[in-house]
Each structure stands twice: as C-alpha cells, then as structure tokens.
Amino acid sequence: MRFSIVQIKDGPWVVVDRQDHRRRIASCVDAGAAEMIAALMNGDLDQAIAVRDAVAGLAPAGPAAA
C-alpha cells in the first residue's frame, strides 16, 4: 500500500504518500473519508467499499470485513 492516512495535530485527516509524507493527496474532516480515499488510491476497491459501509453503519470495517 503506497498511500496511508495521518492526522495533523487535532486537525484534518490527510492522505499521504508513504514514500514521501510531505506529498499530501487529500485532506478530510474525518478518518473514514480519508481511509476510503487511501484505499481507492491504493487500488483496493473492496476495502474502500468496506470502509464506506462501516461509516454508514452497514458493516464492520477492517480486513475481516473484506
């Protein structure tokens, strides 16, 4: 996985390039949205859908959900 998420000191969640954390891809208010974007950027559609469903309260998130 090339892209991951980090939170900026009590601020927004940011999708970053793991190889260069200075390269920010997207900024999100909540971790769920950032995690979904990171999954899509990594080409993991199943994980993106699992995160979306978890955020919507439809299914648990994480590798067990996929």
Backbone torsions as a table, in degrees:
resi	resn	phi	psi	omega
1	MET	NA	122.8	-177.0
2	ARG	-88.1	-32.7	-175.4
3	PHE	-106.9	140.8	178.8
4	SER	-139.1	177.0	-179.8
5	ILE	-118.5	149.0	175.0
6	VAL	-141.0	156.0	175.4
7	GLN	-107.1	135.0	179.3
8	ILE	-90.7	108.1	175.7
9	LYS	17.7	81.7	179.6
10	ASP	57.1	21.1	-179.7
11	GLY	-113.7	-148.6	-176.7
12	PRO	-72.5	161.1	172.5
13	TRP	-87.4	139.6	-175.6
14	VAL	-127.9	135.6	173.1
15	VAL	-87.2	123.9	-177.1
16	VAL	-124.4	158.4	174.1
17	ASP	-80.6	120.9	-177.8
18	ARG	-62.2	-28.3	-179.7
19	GLN	-75.6	-26.0	-179.2
20	ASP	-147.6	91.2	-175.0
21	HIS	-62.3	-12.6	176.3
22	ARG	-75.7	-17.9	-179.7
23	ARG	-87.2	101.2	-179.1
24	ARG	-94.3	133.5	-175.8
25	ILE	-97.2	-43.8	-177.6
26	ALA	-153.7	151.9	176.5
27	SER	-119.0	133.2	-175.4
28	CYS	-133.7	149.9	179.1
29	VAL	-71.6	-35.4	-177.7
30	ASP	-124.0	157.6	-177.0
31	ALA	-65.2	-35.2	-178.3
32	GLY	-60.3	-45.7	179.2
33	ALA	-64.4	-42.3	179.4
34	ALA	-64.2	-41.4	179.5
35	GLU	-64.4	-37.9	179.1
36	MET	-66.5	-42.6	178.2
37	ILE	-63.7	-43.3	179.3
38	ALA	-60.9	-42.0	178.9
39	ALA	-62.6	-42.7	178.2
40	LEU	-64.7	-42.8	179.0
41	MET	-63.5	-30.6	177.6
42	ASN	-81.9	-3.4	179.8
43	GLY	78.9	18.2	-177.6
44	ASP	-103.6	81.1	-177.1
45	LEU	-63.6	-37.6	179.1
46	ASP	-61.2	-42.4	179.0
47	GLN	-67.8	-40.0	178.6
48	ALA	-60.5	-42.1	178.9
49	ILE	-67.4	-41.0	178.8
50	ALA	-62.0	-41.1	178.4
51	VAL	-66.2	-44.9	178.6
52	ARG	-57.6	-45.0	179.9
53	ASP	-64.7	-39.4	179.4
54	ALA	-65.2	-42.3	179.2
55	VAL	-63.6	-35.4	179.4
56	ALA	-81.8	-4.4	179.6
57	GLY	80.5	21.9	-177.3
58	LEU	-94.7	-25.7	-177.7
59	ALA	-161.0	158.9	177.0
60	PRO	-70.2	147.5	178.0
61	ALA	-88.8	171.4	175.1
62	GLY	104.3	173.9	-176.6
63	PRO	-59.2	-29.9	-179.7
64	ALA	-67.6	-25.0	-178.3
65	ALA	-77.4	-23.9	-175.0
66	ALA	-77.0	NA	NA
